[in-house]
């Protein structure tokens, strides 16, 4: 029987880097960790690393890791995990043969298609994107997509997470956590949904993104939060964001070294604190705009950096996630869709397990409901063109080819009736003639996508949490 995860299964990944190239990146990062070190602003992480054998300078907070220590700590990392949905129907195995997609997070504005302008994001936008994310067939993971400006800054992360948990049964990813207290509260919330903190350790219903600060810094609050995630075996997407020429060297290989060193530094801190804590090798690297220094997410270098980081995850034999959508177009539409269409296919081919993230433009700051629908269609195209090509007696169809022979067609054959059901059919593109399209009003694709999004929002009814679990979530937030 087909499962939800099966629609994200892709062919065996190919390699884009040589073993010798991956080894050079890794060895260079080990050199950086041993000779230069990483500034670790979390005393909890520094103490754990010191106990494990790292050299810690208490005056500068710089930690140096020997290669032997790195190898010892990294040997404790699980090589595969399952990201769980609220129900098992939406479980996502990370086994190097699936290619999943998340929404993106940390948006601060919403695109209004009627006025062609931006407005501040609010909590209702999180509810709508969770409902839409639950409905979209090719979205795998929901991450609260915007900051709720109508909620207290103290509780907005928790309130956004609660709304997400209420309105989708898919796996939940959390971002924007800046303190260990926030992380502990979120652990309690996820535990309330799955039944207990013990069950949460076994069933990874929630994962968390933690960003390093390039070059070579682990932030205090975020790293403290990572230690809390580690204690509770909440998978952490360690997400470096070194920008070529700005916070990383102006070469792909050099920036890969910086990202690899930062990723190893935080992964080792987690293992020193809680052996066996799961993590994903994440990255959202880019090049800077040479004219302004601005984030340039749609550049070809972004593809190369993402591919390189997936290759380094494979070198370590750990699960991975990477940036691929959320480009630099200032508004949703043509440019954003082109960038997403170009960035995604190579990542599917190289074996990226989780791609971040559907629905945001302008460097992941601007939410568009229409773009979510268009991006879902792009994902469908990427996945359906990266399937295994089945070669067996049924698919080769040798007897049928002989029977049909020369000059006839296959339209009336039962073999066609059987297999045509597997053909990809867009639910968004207009496949009619020009004349039919013109008669229907020559509608712009983004207008069609916006209408489809609003239809989903009015019709889709996600499976709600029961009253007891909703009360438990509210209690956690009230206590926080």
N, C-alpha and C positions, 0 to 999 in steps of 0.2 A: 504494500500500500504506500502511495506517495505521501511524503511529509512536507511540511512547510520548508524545511531546510533543503529538500531535494531541488527546489527551483533555483537554488543558488550554487548547485554543484557545477564545477567547471572541469575542463580537461587538465591533465597533469601539467603542472607549471614548467615553463622553460627557464633556462638560466640566461641572464643578460650580462653576467660578470664571470670571469674565470676564477677558479679556486685561488690562484695565486694573487689575484686582485683583492678578493675578499680578505685573504690572510694579511695582506699588506695594510689594509684599512684597520683590521683588528689589532695587529701588532703595533701600529702607530698609535692607536688609542690607548693600548696598554702602556706604551712609553709615556704618553701624556699623563696618564693616571699615576705613574710611578715617579716621574721627574717633576712635573708641574703641579699635579694634583687638582682637586676640585674644592672650591669654597662651599662648605656645607653649613648653612645658616640655622640648621635644626640641631639643638643640643641632644635631643633624643637620638637622632640618627648618628651624630658624632660619637656618643657614648656607646652605641651598639657596635659601630665600626671599630672603635678603639678596643673593645672587648674581643672582637674577632681578629685583631692583629694589625689594623691599619695604623699608620703614623698620623697623629692628630696634633696640629699646632693650635693650642688653645687661645693664642693671642690673635691669630689671623683667621681662625676657623677653617684653614686649609687642611684637607685630608689627602694623604697619599696612599695609594693602593699598590701593593706588589702584584706582579702577574700571578704568582701562586695563590694569593688571597682571592683575586678575581676569579680564577679558575675554580677554586674550592667553593666559593659562595655561589657562583653561577651553576654549579653542578646540582644544586638543590632546587632549581627552578623547574616546575612542571613543564613538560614539552608539549602537552596538549590539554585542553580544558573544554568544558561545555558552558557557553553562556546561556543561562536559562531564561525562558519566558515566565510570565506569571503562571501559565499552564504549560505542561510539557509539550503541547502541540507546537509551541514556538521556541523550543530549544534549538540552539545553534552550535553544533560541534565544530571546534577549531582543529582541523585535521589536515590542513594544507590542500584540501580539495574543494573548498567552498569559498565563495566570494560574496561577502555580505556588505550591506550599505546602511549607514546611519543617517539620521538627520544631523544638522550641524548645530552648534551652540554659541551662546554669547552675543547674539544679535541685539542691537539696541534700537532698531527702528523697523517699521513695517511699510511696505510699498502700497500706496492706495492707487489702484489702476484707474479709478474714475478721475481723480484730480492730477494724476501723474506726479505725485509728490510723496514725501515721507511723513510719517507721524511716529510719535513715541510708542514703543511696545508696552503692552499691559498684560496682566495675568490671563485675561480671556484669550489672548493670542496663543498662550501656551496650551490652553484647553483645546482650541481649534486645531492647532498643529498636532496635538496628541491624537485627536479623533481622526484627522486626515491621515496621519502616519499609521494609525491602526487599520485604516481602510486601504491604503495603497499596497498593492500586492507585491511589489518588489522592494519595499522598505523593510529592513530586517530588525533594526534597533532604533528605539526612540530616545533622543536626548532633548531635554527642554531647550527650545530654540532661541528664546529671547530673554532679556532681563525684564521683569515686571516692574515698571516704574511706578505703578500704583500701589505697591507693597513696600513695607519698611525694608530698608537695605539690610537690616539685621536678619530678617527671616525670608528674604525673597528667594534664596536658593532652596530652602526647605519647602516653601509654598509652591514653587514651580515643580519640584520633584513630586510633591503630593498630587498635584493636578495631573502630571504625567502618569503616575501610578494608577490614578482613578480611571483614566481614559484610554489606556491601551493595555493589551495583554502581552505585548512584545517585550523583549529584554529592554531594561532601562539603563542608560548611561548617564552619569552625572558629571557636570563640569562646574567651574567657577568656585570650587571649595577652597577657602583660604585659611581655615583654622581647623585644629583637631576637634574642637567642640562641634563644629558643623559636620565633620565627618562622623563623629560618634552619633549625632542625632540622625543622620541619614542611615547609618547602620541599624539603628533601632526601628526606623521606618521600614526599611527593606525586610528586617526580621519580622515585623508585624504582618507583612504581606505573606511571607512564606511560612510563618508559624513560630519561628524561634531563631535566636542567633546561632544556635548549633546547626539548625537546618540551613541557614544562610551560608555557613562555612562549606557545606556539602553541595548546595544548590546555588550557583552563582547568578542570582536573579538581577543583581545590580553590578555594574562595573564603573570605574571612575577614571577620568582623565586628569593627569597631573603633568604640568608643563615644567620643564627645566628653564633656566634663564641663561641664554647663550651670551658670551662664551663662558662655560665651565663654572656655573653657579647653580646650586640647589637652594631654592627659596626656603625661608624658614617655615612660614605657615603652611604652605603647600606640602612641604616635605614632612612636617609633623602630621598633616592629614594622611599622607601616604603611609606613615607608620601605623596609623589607626586602621587604614584599609588593610594593611598587611596582617595585623593582629587578627582581623576578622575574615581573612582570605577573600576579600573583595578584589577581583582582578583590576589591576591598575594599568591603564594605557599610558606608558611613559612617553611623553610627547615633546620632543625637542623641536625648536623652531628657529634654528640658526639660519640667518639670511646671508646668502653669498655676498661677500664684499662689505658687509656691515657687522654682523655678529658672528660671522664665520669667514674663512678664507674665500677669496674670489674664484675658487675652483670647485667643481663638484666633489672631487676626491677629498680635498681639504675640509670642506664643510661636512662631508660624511664622517670624517675622523672626529670632528668636534661633537657631532650628534652621537656617535658611537660611544665616545668617552663619557658624555653626560648620561646616556642611557645605562651604561654599565655601572656608573657611580651610584645612581638611584636604585637600580636593581640589586646591587650588592648591599646597599644600606637596608633594603627591605629584607633580604635574606639573612643579614646579620641580626636583624631585629626579630624576624619570624621565619625560620627556615621552612621552605616549601610554599611560601606565599606566591600566588600566581601573578604574572604580569604579562603585558603585551608590549612588544617592541613597536612603539608608535613614533610618528614624525609628521610634522606639517611644515617642512622646510620650503624655502623659495629663494629666488634671487631678488636683489633689490633693483629698483628702477635706477639705471645709471645716471639719469638726469636729476632725480629728486631724492633717492634713497628709500622711496616708498615700497611697501609690500607689493610683490609682483607675482601673485598666485597663479596667473594664467600663462606664465612663461614656460618655454620648453625645458628650462633648467629645473623647474618644479617637477616635471615628469621624471627627469633623470635622477633627481635627489630622492624622490619617492621610490623609484625602482631600486636605487642603491640601498636604501634603508630596508626594503623588503629582502634584498639579497643578504644583508647583514643579519637580519632576523633568522633567515634560513641557515646562515653560517653558525649561529648560536643554537639552532633547533628550538626556537621558542615561537609562540603565536605572534602575529603582527597586525598592526593597523597603520593606515597612512592617510594623509590628506590627498584629495584628488579632485573634489568638487569645491564649491565655495570660492570661485575665482575672483578676479579683480574688476569685473564689469561694474560700473557705478549704478546700474539699474538692471532689473531682470529683463530677459529677452534674448535677442539674437546672440550678442557677444558672449553672455554667460552660458548659453546653451552650446555654442561652439567650443568654448574652453572646456566645459564638462565632457563633451563628446570626444574631445581629443585626449584629455587627461585619463579617462577611465579605461579604455581598452588595453593599453600596455600594462597597467597594474593588474588587470584580470589575468593576463597572459603570464606574468612573472610570478604569480602566486600570492598576491596581497589578499589577506583573509578578510579584512574589514576596511571599507573605504568610507571616509568622512568627507562630505556630508551634504545631503540633499537639501535644497530649498533656500539657501542663503547666497546673496550676492555681495559685492563690494567688500571683499576680504572677510567674508562671513559675518558682516554686521547688519545686513539688510534682508529682512524676511519677505518672501513673496509666496503666497499660496499657489499662484499660477506656476511659478518656477518649481515648486514641489512636484506638481503634476507632470511638468515637462521633464524634470530630472528623473522621475520614476520611469518615464518612457525611454529615456536614454539608458537607464540601468537595464531595462528589459531587452533593449537591442544588444547591449554589451554581453549580458548573460547568455542570450540565445545564440550569439555568434561565437561563444567560447565553450559550447558543449562538446563532449566527446563525439567523434564521428563513428557511429556504430558500423562495423563491418562484419556481417554474418550472412548466412544464406538468405534470410528474409530481406535484409537491406540491399544486398547485391542484386537480387531479383533476376538472376540469370534466366530461369525458365520463363518468366514473364517477358523479358526482352526478346527471347526467341519466339514466343507466341505472338506478340504484337508485330514483330518483324519490321519490314522496311516501309516507311511512308505512312504508316497509320499513327494513331495517338493513344494515350493512356487514360484519357478522360473518363471513359465508361468502365474502367477496370475496378474490381472490388479492392484490389491492392491500393489504388488511389483513394478510394472512399475511406479506407482504413487509416492511411497515413497522412492524408491531407489535414486531418484533425490536429496533427502536431505542428502544422505550419504556424509561424508567428503572425498574429493579426493585431495590428495597432488599434487601440481604443481611443487614440487621440488624433493621429494624422488623418487628413481627408484623402481617401483613396479614389474618389469619384473623378469624373472628367472635369476639364476646365469649365465647360459649359454649366455643369451641375454646381460646381463650386461658385461660379459667378452668379448663378440664379439664387443661391442661398445667401448672397450678400457679401461675397468676397471677404469672409471673416478672417481676421488676423489670428494666428495660432495662439498667442498669449491670451486673447479674449476667449477663445474656445477653452483653453486650459483653466482660466479663472472661473468660467461657468461650470466646468466639470468639478473644480474644487468646491464651489459653493453647493453644488448638487450633492456631493459626498457628505459635506458637513450637515446638510439638512436631512439626509436619509440614513447615514451610517450610525448604528447604535452599538458602541463598544460594550463588551461585557464589563459591567460595573463591579466594583468592590462591594462586599457586603457591609452592613452597618457596623459590625464589630471592628472590622479592620479599618474602616474610615474613622471611627472614633479613636482607635489606637494611634493613627497617623496624626490626628488633630491634637491628641494629648501630648505627643512628642514635641510638636511645634509649640504648644502652649508652655510646656516646661522649659523649652529652649529660650 
